[in-house]
Every structure is written in C-alpha cells, then in structure tokens.
Amino acid sequence: QNFFVKKILALLSASALAFGLSAQSLYFPPLVGNAWDTLSPASLNWCPDRIDSLYNFLETSNTKAFMLLKDGKIVLERYFGTHTATTPHMWASAGKTITAFMVGIAQQEGYLSIHDTTSTYLGPGWSACSAADEEKITVRHQLTMTSGLDDDVPDHYCTLDTCLVCLADPGTRWAYHNGPYTLLDSVMEIATGTSLNSYTAQKLKNPTGMTGAFVTVGYNHVFFSNARSMARFGLLMLNRGSWNGNPLMTDQAYFDQLVNSSQNLNQSYGYLWWLNGKSSYMLPGSQFVFNGSMNPNGPADMFVAMGSEGQFLNVVPSQNLVMLRMGEAPNNLPVPFLMNDEIWAYINQLSCAPTGMAAPTLPSARLFPNPCGETVRLSSASALARIDLFDAQGRLAASFVGAGSGGAEIGVGALPSGHYWVRAVFEDGRTWTGPLAKE
C-alpha cells in the first residue's frame, strides 16, 4: 500500500511542478545545435558605453568567456583572446555544484540517502579516524563541508586515508575541504554502479544539451565544458531542476536544501553552492566569520557556483538572470569571490540613467604607499565601516572595523611580505577592492 501511495504522490508532485514551471515563460534553447534566442540590451535600457566598460573590465582581468541570460535568452555574450563559444574551460570548484545536483538525483532514484554514513559506500577505513568517529560522518556532511576532518593537512586535496584526519565532531565545524568532497564521486559511483561521467551524461547532460566531462587532475575530478553548457546548467537551476517541462529533479525538498543555508556555521553555504544575501559568511582556509553579505553588489537571493581563478555561475531567481564568467586568475584585481562582486558593480550600472539624473557611481579609494612597509593608509571620501585584507589565496589576513570617514591607517607590520587584496566596506553598503604589495 505504501508503494502505491508513494507512486501517486510522486506523480502529483511532478505534475504540479510541470504546471508551475510552464507559467514561468522561460526560454530554453534546443538540445542540439547553436541556436539560442537573444534579447537586446536596448530592451532592458542598457547603455552601450556601459556595456563596453563591463567588457573592458572583464578583458583586463583575464576573462575568457562571459554570458548573461535574461528569461533564458542571451543578452550579453563575449569571448576574449583566442577563446570561442566552443572552447572548453575548467569549472574548477564551480563544478562541485554538478556533483551536488547528481547526489540529489541519485537519492531521488533510491540509490543512496544523504543521511547514510559515508562508510556505507566506501567501507570502513577510508579515513585515518577511529572506527567510531569515521562512522559519524555522513554524505550530508560531505555536501556541507562539515565532515569534521582537518583541512589544515599538507594537501587538502588528498583523498588517501592518511590525509583524512578527524579534528572535530561532524556538523560542529565548517571548513572548505576538497578531499571529503571529492570522495562524493566514489560514493555515487559505488551507489549507482556506474561511472560519474556516464551517470551525469544520462541524467543531466543529455536532457539539457550540455557537453563536457569530469577529468581527473591529481586527486581532483574537474569538470570542463564550454560557456554555453555552463549557461544551460544555470538555466536548469533557475528553473528549479526542470528543463523545458521535463523535471529532472522532482525532489523539490532536496532542491531547496541545495540553495539554502545547510547549517548554522556558515550561513552562506548550501550543498556546495555559495549563497548571497545572508547575515554572515565564511571563506575557504579560514575560520573567521564575516558579518554581512558575501557579494554586497549582487542580488540578495543569488546563489553562486564558484571556482578558483574566477569561475562563476550566478543564478538570480528574482530577476530570472543567469550570469557566468570563465577565465584565468585576474591580474591586479580582487581574488575570485571579490571579483564576482566587482562584476556585479558593473552590471548594476548598465541601465541608462533618465535625462537629468546622474549615473550611479562606484566608490573610490586609494592605498598609499603601495608597496608599503609597516603601515598603509586607505583614503576615501566615503565613510568606512570595515576594511578586510586577504592573502593571494583569498584567506583573511587582517580585519579592521569602524574606520569612519576620510580613511584609515592600517598596521600591516605583522604580515609577511607578499601580495594582498584590500576590500573596503562603506557605511552605505558599497564596496571597493584593490591590490596591495607589502615589502
């Protein structure tokens, strides 16, 4: 009896989902070919000179591909250098979000439960923890970066048992740790009885027209595809896991868990997705909790797939927007999560100002001397709420609160020599970022 009840409920859920999605009027490109409907920037009142400013910023920051979709249609698409629409590029850690989606599909099909222990699939002894501690770690802990395993090991990408050392009880500590994440691939392969690439092709790529594949790079499994395939995944996520009336993810409870706070330690992290508009956030390699939104210039309901060197896939349900950037590490520009915020600052200025109305402005600031020694001054006409310094890997190096008007003198004598990024948060919520060299 329970079997038939579940079947009926599943059918009703899928029907309701398809009905709700059909009313959203999102455009979906054909599964095969290069045809993709466009929407003119002029129809959104976007000024050509401001689009050019955005493209100039992207080009000078080593961007390879940039796309912005509205209602599923392409508004902006630009490739730089020798990169083209068909050139594959790494997603880096942005590809974690594909893994999270596929875990949900595997659970939906009854192959696994995210509440199962990881040992259910990998067997005992997959870590250096005691048997009792290892048994506490679940698939959900892997999805939420709360395994309790020590991320401060010599190689946090390592998936060998000797690299996976228990530090805290699962669920009590958030730490961005690649090793436990990568083992999700093995969990899925053992649970489904097929390779990750084969399962992804069957359940995700073929139904959406995506191309690309996971490639083994060291310990990592890195997804490579062209920009339009990344855009297709963003459009799928914008439509809550359904493609043009075909609901790939019928488990809407799992979808909601994907893109909402998965624990109370890092409010800005779901199931391998970064979340904007939360009251606080944490960053890879740090246990510091920042107050405020991760990307103040971005929409509050935005969720982001984010990878090293600035691989971004932004999904904004409230505006029916998808925005992505593929590229290499920016030169003399913010580290990746800060760069995403810079891109949104330019997007926010795309709209042509009505006659007689001044265009919005970005806050200005200056660091001097730069390079610096023991101290550096950040000068700005706007009132400062906080100044944060990040090292070249994006880890918090120092933070100063309540700087006030006119700027602030920052003591950096205790920091080692090297390159840093400074982010100033102003009292009106705007932000400014810039590079700093310490001698």
MARTI-156136 format. One record per residue (C-alpha): x, y, z; residue in three letters. Coordinates in nm, 3 decimals. Layout:
{atom {X Y Z} 'ALA'}
...
//
This chain:
{atom {0.000 0.000 0.000} 'GLN'}
{atom {0.281 0.244 0.088} 'ASN'}
{atom {0.440 0.174 -0.252} 'PHE'}
{atom {0.128 0.282 -0.442} 'PHE'}
{atom {0.076 0.587 -0.220} 'VAL'}
{atom {0.432 0.698 -0.287} 'LYS'}
{atom {0.388 0.648 -0.662} 'LYS'}
{atom {0.069 0.858 -0.668} 'ILE'}
{atom {0.228 1.135 -0.461} 'LEU'}
{atom {0.532 1.137 -0.690} 'ALA'}
{atom {0.311 1.170 -0.999} 'LEU'}
{atom {0.109 1.450 -0.842} 'LEU'}
{atom {0.429 1.629 -0.739} 'SER'}
{atom {0.576 1.602 -1.090} 'ALA'}
{atom {0.250 1.724 -1.249} 'SER'}
{atom {0.226 2.021 -1.013} 'ALA'}
{atom {0.591 2.103 -1.079} 'LEU'}
{atom {0.546 2.094 -1.457} 'ALA'}
{atom {0.233 2.313 -1.431} 'PHE'}
{atom {0.413 2.570 -1.218} 'GLY'}
{atom {0.712 2.582 -1.449} 'LEU'}
{atom {0.503 2.626 -1.764} 'SER'}
{atom {0.376 2.956 -1.624} 'ALA'}
{atom {0.725 3.099 -1.584} 'GLN'}
{atom {0.773 3.167 -1.958} 'SER'}
{atom {1.142 3.087 -1.952} 'LEU'}
{atom {1.306 3.023 -2.287} 'TYR'}
{atom {1.506 2.703 -2.335} 'PHE'}
{atom {1.744 2.660 -2.629} 'PRO'}
{atom {1.721 2.346 -2.846} 'PRO'}
{atom {1.913 2.044 -2.722} 'LEU'}
{atom {2.116 2.023 -3.043} 'VAL'}
{atom {2.280 2.299 -3.245} 'GLY'}
{atom {2.391 2.656 -3.177} 'ASN'}
{atom {2.053 2.829 -3.197} 'ALA'}
{atom {1.975 3.035 -2.888} 'TRP'}
{atom {1.726 3.322 -2.872} 'ASP'}
{atom {1.861 3.662 -2.776} 'THR'}
{atom {1.723 3.969 -2.602} 'LEU'}
{atom {1.862 4.309 -2.700} 'SER'}
{atom {2.034 4.513 -2.428} 'PRO'}
{atom {1.832 4.812 -2.551} 'ALA'}
{atom {1.510 4.636 -2.448} 'SER'}
{atom {1.645 4.642 -2.091} 'LEU'}
{atom {1.754 5.007 -2.127} 'ASN'}
{atom {2.121 4.913 -2.104} 'TRP'}
{atom {2.364 5.169 -2.244} 'CYS'}
{atom {2.627 5.057 -2.500} 'PRO'}
{atom {2.905 5.260 -2.337} 'ASP'}
{atom {2.840 5.095 -2.001} 'ARG'}
{atom {2.840 4.751 -2.162} 'ILE'}
{atom {3.176 4.845 -2.312} 'ASP'}
{atom {3.303 4.941 -1.966} 'SER'}
{atom {3.198 4.599 -1.835} 'LEU'}
{atom {3.371 4.424 -2.126} 'TYR'}
{atom {3.687 4.630 -2.074} 'ASN'}
{atom {3.692 4.531 -1.709} 'PHE'}
{atom {3.647 4.166 -1.800} 'LEU'}
{atom {3.914 4.174 -2.069} 'GLU'}
{atom {4.175 4.334 -1.842} 'THR'}
{atom {4.105 4.072 -1.575} 'SER'}
{atom {4.198 3.768 -1.790} 'ASN'}
{atom {3.838 3.672 -1.866} 'THR'}
{atom {3.789 3.411 -2.140} 'LYS'}
{atom {3.409 3.390 -2.160} 'ALA'}
{atom {3.118 3.593 -2.024} 'PHE'}
{atom {2.744 3.540 -2.063} 'MET'}
{atom {2.433 3.697 -1.916} 'LEU'}
{atom {2.087 3.546 -1.969} 'LEU'}
{atom {1.752 3.712 -1.901} 'LYS'}
{atom {1.444 3.486 -1.903} 'ASP'}
{atom {1.669 3.220 -2.058} 'GLY'}
{atom {1.765 3.439 -2.356} 'LYS'}
{atom {2.116 3.567 -2.422} 'ILE'}
{atom {2.154 3.940 -2.356} 'VAL'}
{atom {2.534 3.958 -2.336} 'LEU'}
{atom {2.789 3.709 -2.467} 'GLU'}
{atom {3.155 3.786 -2.525} 'ARG'}
{atom {3.470 3.580 -2.573} 'TYR'}
{atom {3.820 3.719 -2.530} 'PHE'}
{atom {4.154 3.641 -2.692} 'GLY'}
{atom {4.151 3.308 -2.876} 'THR'}
{atom {3.864 3.170 -2.668} 'HIS'}
{atom {3.546 3.089 -2.864} 'THR'}
{atom {3.193 2.964 -2.796} 'ALA'}
{atom {3.312 2.605 -2.843} 'THR'}
{atom {3.634 2.624 -2.638} 'THR'}
{atom {3.618 2.405 -2.325} 'PRO'}
{atom {3.740 2.550 -1.998} 'HIS'}
{atom {3.770 2.419 -1.645} 'MET'}
{atom {3.495 2.490 -1.395} 'TRP'}
{atom {3.734 2.427 -1.104} 'ALA'}
{atom {3.532 2.421 -0.780} 'SER'}
{atom {3.226 2.560 -0.958} 'ALA'}
{atom {3.186 2.202 -1.079} 'GLY'}
{atom {3.112 2.095 -0.721} 'LYS'}
{atom {2.757 2.211 -0.786} 'THR'}
{atom {2.713 1.949 -1.059} 'ILE'}
{atom {2.818 1.685 -0.807} 'THR'}
{atom {2.565 1.820 -0.557} 'ALA'}
{atom {2.291 1.802 -0.821} 'PHE'}
{atom {2.384 1.446 -0.913} 'MET'}
{atom {2.382 1.336 -0.547} 'VAL'}
{atom {2.024 1.464 -0.535} 'GLY'}
{atom {1.933 1.266 -0.846} 'ILE'}
{atom {2.092 0.952 -0.700} 'ALA'}
{atom {1.891 0.995 -0.380} 'GLN'}
{atom {1.576 1.065 -0.581} 'GLN'}
{atom {1.624 0.735 -0.764} 'GLU'}
{atom {1.677 0.543 -0.442} 'GLY'}
{atom {2.047 0.466 -0.486} 'TYR'}
{atom {2.153 0.644 -0.168} 'LEU'}
{atom {2.041 0.868 0.115} 'SER'}
{atom {2.242 1.173 0.214} 'ILE'}
{atom {2.186 1.068 0.575} 'HIS'}
{atom {2.374 0.742 0.517} 'ASP'}
{atom {2.722 0.718 0.661} 'THR'}
{atom {2.999 0.758 0.409} 'THR'}
{atom {3.129 0.418 0.523} 'SER'}
{atom {2.810 0.262 0.385} 'THR'}
{atom {2.961 0.309 0.039} 'TYR'}
{atom {3.336 0.345 0.091} 'LEU'}
{atom {3.362 0.075 0.356} 'GLY'}
{atom {3.549 0.105 0.688} 'PRO'}
{atom {3.897 0.255 0.697} 'GLY'}
{atom {3.854 0.520 0.426} 'TRP'}
{atom {3.993 0.778 0.672} 'SER'}
{atom {4.256 0.791 0.947} 'ALA'}
{atom {3.981 0.836 1.210} 'CYS'}
{atom {3.888 0.577 1.466} 'SER'}
{atom {3.612 0.341 1.355} 'ALA'}
{atom {3.366 0.512 1.590} 'ALA'}
{atom {3.449 0.864 1.465} 'ASP'}
{atom {3.450 0.760 1.100} 'GLU'}
{atom {3.104 0.610 1.139} 'GLU'}
{atom {2.966 0.952 1.240} 'LYS'}
{atom {3.044 1.112 0.902} 'ILE'}
{atom {2.754 1.112 0.655} 'THR'}
{atom {2.711 1.200 0.289} 'VAL'}
{atom {2.535 1.518 0.400} 'ARG'}
{atom {2.844 1.623 0.596} 'HIS'}
{atom {3.044 1.590 0.274} 'GLN'}
{atom {2.789 1.806 0.089} 'LEU'}
{atom {2.800 2.080 0.353} 'THR'}
{atom {3.177 2.088 0.427} 'MET'}
{atom {3.111 1.986 0.787} 'THR'}
{atom {3.283 1.645 0.796} 'SER'}
{atom {3.499 1.748 1.092} 'GLY'}
{atom {3.810 1.629 0.905} 'LEU'}
{atom {4.116 1.851 0.934} 'ASP'}
{atom {4.155 2.081 0.631} 'ASP'}
{atom {4.495 2.202 0.754} 'ASP'}
{atom {4.678 1.893 0.631} 'VAL'}
{atom {4.975 1.927 0.391} 'PRO'}
{atom {4.748 1.859 0.092} 'ASP'}
{atom {4.380 1.927 0.147} 'HIS'}
{atom {4.302 1.784 -0.198} 'TYR'}
{atom {4.434 1.442 -0.090} 'CYS'}
{atom {4.178 1.161 -0.072} 'THR'}
{atom {4.407 0.896 0.080} 'LEU'}
{atom {4.305 0.765 0.420} 'ASP'}
{atom {4.627 0.903 0.574} 'THR'}
{atom {4.525 1.258 0.470} 'CYS'}
{atom {4.179 1.240 0.624} 'LEU'}
{atom {4.227 1.309 0.993} 'VAL'}
{atom {3.944 1.371 1.239} 'CYS'}
{atom {3.961 1.709 1.410} 'LEU'}
{atom {3.606 1.775 1.534} 'ALA'}
{atom {3.271 1.602 1.555} 'ASP'}
{atom {3.088 1.610 1.221} 'PRO'}
{atom {2.845 1.901 1.198} 'GLY'}
{atom {3.029 2.113 1.456} 'THR'}
{atom {3.292 2.277 1.230} 'ARG'}
{atom {3.265 2.424 0.878} 'TRP'}
{atom {3.582 2.407 0.671} 'ALA'}
{atom {3.627 2.416 0.295} 'TYR'}
{atom {3.795 2.081 0.238} 'HIS'}
{atom {3.836 1.927 -0.108} 'ASN'}
{atom {3.934 1.573 -0.004} 'GLY'}
{atom {3.600 1.471 0.154} 'PRO'}
{atom {3.413 1.647 -0.128} 'TYR'}
{atom {3.599 1.453 -0.400} 'THR'}
{atom {3.510 1.125 -0.229} 'LEU'}
{atom {3.144 1.201 -0.307} 'LEU'}
{atom {3.224 1.088 -0.660} 'ASP'}
{atom {3.326 0.744 -0.530} 'SER'}
{atom {3.015 0.734 -0.311} 'VAL'}
{atom {2.794 0.793 -0.616} 'MET'}
{atom {2.980 0.550 -0.841} 'GLU'}
{atom {2.952 0.271 -0.583} 'ILE'}
{atom {2.588 0.355 -0.508} 'ALA'}
{atom {2.475 0.376 -0.872} 'THR'}
{atom {2.707 0.111 -1.014} 'GLY'}
{atom {2.818 0.338 -1.298} 'THR'}
{atom {3.086 0.599 -1.359} 'SER'}
{atom {3.030 0.962 -1.265} 'LEU'}
{atom {3.061 1.075 -1.628} 'ASN'}
{atom {2.817 0.811 -1.751} 'SER'}
{atom {2.559 0.891 -1.483} 'TYR'}
{atom {2.596 1.266 -1.539} 'THR'}
{atom {2.555 1.224 -1.915} 'ALA'}
{atom {2.241 1.016 -1.874} 'GLN'}
{atom {2.069 1.225 -1.607} 'LYS'}
{atom {2.194 1.579 -1.672} 'LEU'}
{atom {2.382 1.639 -1.995} 'LYS'}
{atom {2.160 1.459 -2.245} 'ASN'}
{atom {1.830 1.608 -2.115} 'PRO'}
{atom {1.972 1.964 -2.122} 'THR'}
{atom {2.206 1.960 -2.422} 'GLY'}
{atom {2.511 2.018 -2.205} 'MET'}
{atom {2.851 1.898 -2.320} 'THR'}
{atom {3.168 1.843 -2.117} 'GLY'}
{atom {3.307 1.585 -1.878} 'ALA'}
{atom {3.485 1.534 -1.549} 'PHE'}
{atom {3.862 1.494 -1.596} 'VAL'}
{atom {4.096 1.356 -1.330} 'THR'}
{atom {4.360 1.614 -1.236} 'VAL'}
{atom {4.571 1.487 -0.948} 'GLY'}
{atom {4.329 1.392 -0.673} 'TYR'}
{atom {4.059 1.616 -0.823} 'ASN'}
{atom {3.781 1.545 -1.070} 'HIS'}
{atom {3.746 1.872 -1.263} 'VAL'}
{atom {3.456 1.944 -1.497} 'PHE'}
{atom {3.541 2.100 -1.835} 'PHE'}
{atom {3.284 2.244 -2.078} 'SER'}
{atom {3.218 2.547 -2.293} 'ASN'}
{atom {3.044 2.856 -2.159} 'ALA'}
{atom {2.708 2.777 -2.316} 'ARG'}
{atom {2.698 2.442 -2.137} 'SER'}
{atom {2.760 2.624 -1.810} 'MET'}
{atom {2.478 2.862 -1.903} 'ALA'}
{atom {2.248 2.564 -1.966} 'ARG'}
{atom {2.318 2.434 -1.616} 'PHE'}
{atom {2.245 2.780 -1.474} 'GLY'}
{atom {1.915 2.789 -1.663} 'LEU'}
{atom {1.826 2.445 -1.527} 'LEU'}
{atom {1.895 2.569 -1.174} 'MET'}
{atom {1.696 2.887 -1.237} 'LEU'}
{atom {1.402 2.662 -1.325} 'ASN'}
{atom {1.441 2.451 -1.011} 'ARG'}
{atom {1.580 2.143 -1.181} 'GLY'}
{atom {1.335 2.126 -1.473} 'SER'}
{atom {1.429 2.167 -1.840} 'TRP'}
{atom {1.156 2.292 -2.072} 'ASN'}
{atom {0.880 2.098 -1.894} 'GLY'}
{atom {1.099 1.794 -1.824} 'ASN'}
{atom {1.151 1.777 -1.445} 'PRO'}
{atom {1.494 1.624 -1.392} 'LEU'}
{atom {1.481 1.685 -1.018} 'MET'}
{atom {1.136 1.607 -0.883} 'THR'}
{atom {1.262 1.607 -0.523} 'ASP'}
{atom {1.194 1.974 -0.458} 'GLN'}
{atom {1.278 1.937 -0.089} 'ALA'}
{atom {1.633 1.843 -0.188} 'TYR'}
{atom {1.649 2.132 -0.436} 'PHE'}
{atom {1.553 2.375 -0.160} 'ASP'}
{atom {1.827 2.230 0.059} 'GLN'}
{atom {2.079 2.278 -0.225} 'LEU'}
{atom {2.034 2.654 -0.238} 'VAL'}
{atom {1.960 2.744 0.123} 'ASN'}
{atom {2.178 2.755 0.435} 'SER'}
{atom {2.273 2.396 0.508} 'SER'}
{atom {2.398 2.457 0.863} 'GLN'}
{atom {2.434 2.741 1.114} 'ASN'}
{atom {2.813 2.769 1.098} 'LEU'}
{atom {2.840 2.925 0.752} 'ASN'}
{atom {2.507 3.082 0.661} 'GLN'}
{atom {2.628 3.142 0.306} 'SER'}
{atom {2.679 2.778 0.212} 'TYR'}
{atom {2.419 2.530 0.090} 'GLY'}
{atom {2.501 2.194 -0.067} 'TYR'}
{atom {2.826 2.301 -0.240} 'LEU'}
{atom {2.655 2.624 -0.359} 'TRP'}
{atom {2.752 2.967 -0.224} 'TRP'}
{atom {2.460 3.184 -0.110} 'LEU'}
{atom {2.432 3.561 -0.120} 'ASN'}
{atom {2.230 3.794 0.099} 'GLY'}
{atom {2.290 3.611 0.426} 'LYS'}
{atom {2.379 3.773 0.757} 'SER'}
{atom {2.731 3.626 0.762} 'SER'}
{atom {2.974 3.412 0.564} 'TYR'}
{atom {3.294 3.214 0.595} 'MET'}
{atom {3.571 3.167 0.337} 'LEU'}
{atom {3.798 2.879 0.233} 'PRO'}
{atom {4.105 2.838 0.451} 'GLY'}
{atom {3.968 3.049 0.737} 'SER'}
{atom {3.759 3.000 1.049} 'GLN'}
{atom {3.671 3.370 1.063} 'PHE'}
{atom {3.302 3.460 1.034} 'VAL'}
{atom {3.236 3.781 0.837} 'PHE'}
{atom {2.925 3.983 0.907} 'ASN'}
{atom {2.714 4.082 0.608} 'GLY'}
{atom {2.654 3.955 0.258} 'SER'}
{atom {2.930 3.782 0.062} 'MET'}
{atom {2.864 3.987 -0.254} 'ASN'}
{atom {2.704 4.317 -0.145} 'PRO'}
{atom {2.668 4.434 -0.506} 'ASN'}
{atom {2.485 4.114 -0.606} 'GLY'}
{atom {2.113 4.041 -0.564} 'PRO'}
{atom {2.022 3.907 -0.221} 'ALA'}
{atom {1.860 3.586 -0.349} 'ASP'}
{atom {2.153 3.495 -0.575} 'MET'}
{atom {2.326 3.158 -0.542} 'PHE'}
{atom {2.667 3.100 -0.697} 'VAL'}
{atom {2.887 2.818 -0.824} 'ALA'}
{atom {3.238 2.947 -0.764} 'MET'}
{atom {3.582 2.812 -0.853} 'GLY'}
{atom {3.946 2.913 -0.842} 'SER'}
{atom {4.080 3.175 -1.082} 'GLU'}
{atom {3.733 3.325 -1.109} 'GLY'}
{atom {3.496 3.061 -1.248} 'GLN'}
{atom {3.148 3.192 -1.162} 'PHE'}
{atom {2.794 3.080 -1.234} 'LEU'}
{atom {2.541 3.318 -1.076} 'ASN'}
{atom {2.169 3.233 -1.061} 'VAL'}
{atom {1.919 3.505 -0.962} 'VAL'}
{atom {1.559 3.373 -0.933} 'PRO'}
{atom {1.402 3.713 -0.851} 'SER'}
{atom {1.529 3.860 -1.180} 'GLN'}
{atom {1.529 3.546 -1.398} 'ASN'}
{atom {1.900 3.609 -1.456} 'LEU'}
{atom {2.196 3.379 -1.512} 'VAL'}
{atom {2.545 3.529 -1.529} 'MET'}
{atom {2.874 3.345 -1.578} 'LEU'}
{atom {3.242 3.419 -1.615} 'ARG'}
{atom {3.515 3.176 -1.720} 'MET'}
{atom {3.880 3.273 -1.723} 'GLY'}
{atom {4.218 3.275 -1.562} 'GLU'}
{atom {4.335 3.438 -1.242} 'ALA'}
{atom {4.288 3.817 -1.260} 'PRO'}
{atom {4.595 4.042 -1.257} 'ASN'}
{atom {4.590 4.330 -1.010} 'ASN'}
{atom {4.226 4.259 -0.937} 'LEU'}
{atom {4.039 4.102 -0.646} 'PRO'}
{atom {4.061 3.736 -0.561} 'VAL'}
{atom {3.770 3.536 -0.710} 'PRO'}
{atom {3.481 3.597 -0.469} 'PHE'}
{atom {3.568 3.968 -0.462} 'LEU'}
{atom {3.593 3.977 -0.840} 'MET'}
{atom {3.240 3.840 -0.868} 'ASN'}
{atom {3.124 4.136 -0.662} 'ASP'}
{atom {3.315 4.374 -0.890} 'GLU'}
{atom {3.137 4.230 -1.194} 'ILE'}
{atom {2.802 4.291 -1.026} 'TRP'}
{atom {2.904 4.651 -0.956} 'ALA'}
{atom {2.941 4.699 -1.332} 'TYR'}
{atom {2.615 4.515 -1.406} 'ILE'}
{atom {2.434 4.742 -1.163} 'ASN'}
{atom {2.546 5.041 -1.371} 'GLN'}
{atom {2.433 4.907 -1.710} 'LEU'}
{atom {2.096 5.081 -1.706} 'SER'}
{atom {2.088 5.416 -1.888} 'CYS'}
{atom {2.009 5.695 -1.644} 'ALA'}
{atom {1.699 5.901 -1.724} 'PRO'}
{atom {1.762 6.254 -1.856} 'THR'}
{atom {1.876 6.487 -1.581} 'GLY'}
{atom {1.963 6.201 -1.349} 'MET'}
{atom {2.322 6.119 -1.260} 'ALA'}
{atom {2.451 5.771 -1.329} 'ALA'}
{atom {2.533 5.555 -1.026} 'PRO'}
{atom {2.896 5.571 -0.922} 'THR'}
{atom {3.136 5.324 -0.776} 'LEU'}
{atom {3.302 5.428 -0.451} 'PRO'}
{atom {3.662 5.542 -0.487} 'SER'}
{atom {3.956 5.485 -0.256} 'ALA'}
{atom {4.337 5.491 -0.268} 'ARG'}
{atom {4.607 5.292 -0.091} 'LEU'}
{atom {4.940 5.462 -0.022} 'PHE'}
{atom {5.224 5.397 -0.004} 'PRO'}
{atom {5.190 5.092 -0.226} 'ASN'}
{atom {5.413 4.889 -0.193} 'PRO'}
{atom {5.408 4.954 0.179} 'CYS'}
{atom {5.614 4.873 0.485} 'GLY'}
{atom {5.476 4.873 0.839} 'GLU'}
{atom {5.161 5.076 0.765} 'THR'}
{atom {4.941 5.170 0.472} 'VAL'}
{atom {4.669 5.434 0.452} 'ARG'}
{atom {4.338 5.380 0.279} 'LEU'}
{atom {4.200 5.719 0.181} 'SER'}
{atom {3.837 5.772 0.079} 'SER'}
{atom {3.577 6.047 0.090} 'ALA'}
{atom {3.310 5.793 0.188} 'SER'}
{atom {3.261 5.671 0.544} 'ALA'}
{atom {3.418 5.329 0.600} 'LEU'}
{atom {3.253 5.056 0.804} 'ALA'}
{atom {3.521 4.786 0.771} 'ARG'}
{atom {3.848 4.706 0.594} 'ILE'}
{atom {3.947 4.344 0.523} 'ASP'}
{atom {4.284 4.218 0.394} 'LEU'}
{atom {4.309 3.886 0.211} 'PHE'}
{atom {4.618 3.697 0.104} 'ASP'}
{atom {4.674 3.578 -0.252} 'ALA'}
{atom {4.471 3.261 -0.183} 'GLN'}
{atom {4.170 3.456 -0.061} 'GLY'}
{atom {4.224 3.383 0.309} 'ARG'}
{atom {4.157 3.656 0.563} 'LEU'}
{atom {4.483 3.810 0.682} 'ALA'}
{atom {4.352 4.103 0.889} 'ALA'}
{atom {4.033 4.295 0.954} 'SER'}
{atom {3.967 4.646 1.084} 'PHE'}
{atom {3.622 4.759 1.199} 'VAL'}
{atom {3.475 5.108 1.232} 'GLY'}
{atom {3.726 5.303 1.027} 'ALA'}
{atom {3.493 5.605 0.991} 'GLY'}
{atom {3.521 5.897 0.748} 'SER'}
{atom {3.823 6.008 0.550} 'GLY'}
{atom {4.005 5.676 0.558} 'GLY'}
{atom {4.218 5.483 0.798} 'ALA'}
{atom {4.577 5.395 0.883} 'GLU'}
{atom {4.628 5.019 0.866} 'ILE'}
{atom {4.905 4.842 1.053} 'GLY'}
{atom {5.043 4.556 0.845} 'VAL'}
{atom {5.382 4.510 1.010} 'GLY'}
{atom {5.291 4.165 1.141} 'ALA'}
{atom {5.201 4.035 0.795} 'LEU'}
{atom {5.463 3.856 0.585} 'PRO'}
{atom {5.585 4.016 0.263} 'SER'}
{atom {5.372 3.944 -0.042} 'GLY'}
{atom {5.064 4.048 -0.235} 'HIS'}
{atom {4.728 4.111 -0.069} 'TYR'}
{atom {4.382 4.228 -0.164} 'TRP'}
{atom {4.205 4.501 0.030} 'VAL'}
{atom {3.828 4.525 0.046} 'ARG'}
{atom {3.674 4.838 0.196} 'ALA'}
{atom {3.310 4.815 0.300} 'VAL'}
{atom {3.144 5.156 0.322} 'PHE'}
{atom {2.866 5.253 0.558} 'GLU'}
{atom {2.622 5.285 0.266} 'ASP'}
{atom {2.684 4.919 0.177} 'GLY'}
{atom {2.903 4.977 -0.130} 'ARG'}
{atom {3.243 4.813 -0.155} 'THR'}
{atom {3.583 4.888 -0.309} 'TRP'}
{atom {3.868 4.646 -0.370} 'THR'}
{atom {4.230 4.693 -0.467} 'GLY'}
{atom {4.570 4.520 -0.464} 'PRO'}
{atom {4.837 4.585 -0.202} 'LEU'}
{atom {5.201 4.481 -0.206} 'ALA'}
{atom {5.388 4.454 0.125} 'LYS'}
{atom {5.766 4.471 0.117} 'GLU'}
//
